[in-house]
Amino acid sequence: MELEELQSAWTQMSNEINHQKKLTNQIILDMTKQKYQNKFTTITKYETLGAIICFTIALFVLINFQELDTWYLQVCGILTLSFLIVLPAMVLSTLKRIKNIDILNGSYKENLKLYVKTKNRLLRLQQIGIAVGLIGLVFIVPVTSKIISNKNVFLTSLKTEQYIIFTITMVIMVFFCKWAYNGYLKVTRSAQELLQDLE
């Protein structure tokens, strides 16, 4: 009788340990999923705020589009609207996709492959945004100048101070873009390490 009781107790303890192990693994997976999603929460907040600002400016340009009275200013206006609407929408869409990868379902290999593909798209969009943002000054400045002060910068000669301000703006933008892109690299690298720890 003692042997049967000992075997029963042993089986019960073994079942409890297995249950605790499964529970612990589930808790670890849930915490990892939460950490993964939190990696992109701050970036998503900043990008959402930036998108709202871009959409507001785009609405302003759209409302005042009739002020762009030459074909080249209208082309600049269309390029400005495209930059202010399309790029933020694509970045937000990609951030949503990368944040919502269900790392608990599917195989490790599939999840990592999807993550790497989406991460590369996000980083490529950031690179495009940086390049277009810097080049965009060439078509954004004429639009804002015409709408706000009714001056066609293509027909007026710029003063030395304006060249200096334009150059300083470019330098500040380069440093800011580099800082922001490095932040993206850090977050995506950290998230990928979390995924790799699940293996």
MORA-V633393 format. One record per backbone hydrogen bond with DSSP energy under -1.0 kcal/mol. NH is the residue of the N-H (numbers start at 1). CO is the residue of the C=O. If there is no record, write none. Layout:
# MORA-V633393
nh->{NH | NH}
co->{CO | CO}
This chain:
# MORA-V633393
nh->{5 | 6 | 7 | 8 | 9 | 10 | 11 | 12 | 13 | 14 | 15 | 16 | 17 | 18 | 19 | 20 | 21 | 22 | 23 | 24 | 25 | 26 | 27 | 28 | 29 | 30 | 31 | 32 | 33 | 34 | 35 | 36 | 37 | 38 | 39 | 40 | 44 | 45 | 46 | 47 | 48 | 49 | 50 | 51 | 52 | 53 | 54 | 55 | 56 | 57 | 58 | 59 | 60 | 61 | 62 | 63 | 64 | 65 | 67 | 68 | 69 | 74 | 75 | 76 | 77 | 78 | 79 | 80 | 81 | 82 | 83 | 84 | 85 | 86 | 89 | 90 | 91 | 92 | 93 | 94 | 95 | 96 | 97 | 98 | 99 | 100 | 103 | 111 | 112 | 113 | 114 | 115 | 116 | 117 | 118 | 119 | 120 | 121 | 122 | 123 | 124 | 125 | 126 | 127 | 128 | 129 | 130 | 131 | 132 | 133 | 134 | 135 | 136 | 138 | 140 | 141 | 144 | 145 | 146 | 147 | 148 | 149 | 150 | 151 | 155 | 163 | 164 | 165 | 166 | 167 | 168 | 169 | 170 | 171 | 172 | 173 | 174 | 175 | 176 | 177 | 178 | 179 | 180 | 181 | 182 | 183 | 184 | 185 | 186 | 187 | 188 | 189 | 190 | 191 | 192 | 193 | 194 | 195 | 196 | 197 | 198 | 199}
co->{1 | 2 | 3 | 4 | 5 | 6 | 7 | 8 | 9 | 10 | 11 | 12 | 13 | 14 | 15 | 16 | 17 | 18 | 19 | 20 | 21 | 22 | 23 | 24 | 25 | 26 | 27 | 28 | 29 | 30 | 31 | 32 | 33 | 34 | 35 | 37 | 40 | 41 | 42 | 43 | 44 | 45 | 46 | 47 | 48 | 49 | 50 | 51 | 52 | 53 | 54 | 55 | 56 | 57 | 58 | 59 | 60 | 62 | 64 | 65 | 67 | 70 | 71 | 72 | 73 | 74 | 75 | 76 | 77 | 78 | 79 | 80 | 81 | 82 | 85 | 86 | 87 | 88 | 89 | 90 | 91 | 92 | 93 | 94 | 95 | 96 | 101 | 107 | 108 | 109 | 110 | 111 | 112 | 113 | 114 | 115 | 116 | 117 | 118 | 119 | 120 | 121 | 122 | 123 | 124 | 125 | 126 | 127 | 128 | 129 | 130 | 131 | 132 | 135 | 136 | 137 | 140 | 141 | 142 | 143 | 144 | 145 | 146 | 145 | 152 | 159 | 160 | 161 | 162 | 163 | 164 | 165 | 166 | 167 | 168 | 169 | 170 | 171 | 172 | 173 | 174 | 175 | 176 | 177 | 178 | 179 | 180 | 181 | 182 | 183 | 184 | 185 | 186 | 187 | 188 | 189 | 190 | 191 | 192 | 193 | 195 | 196}
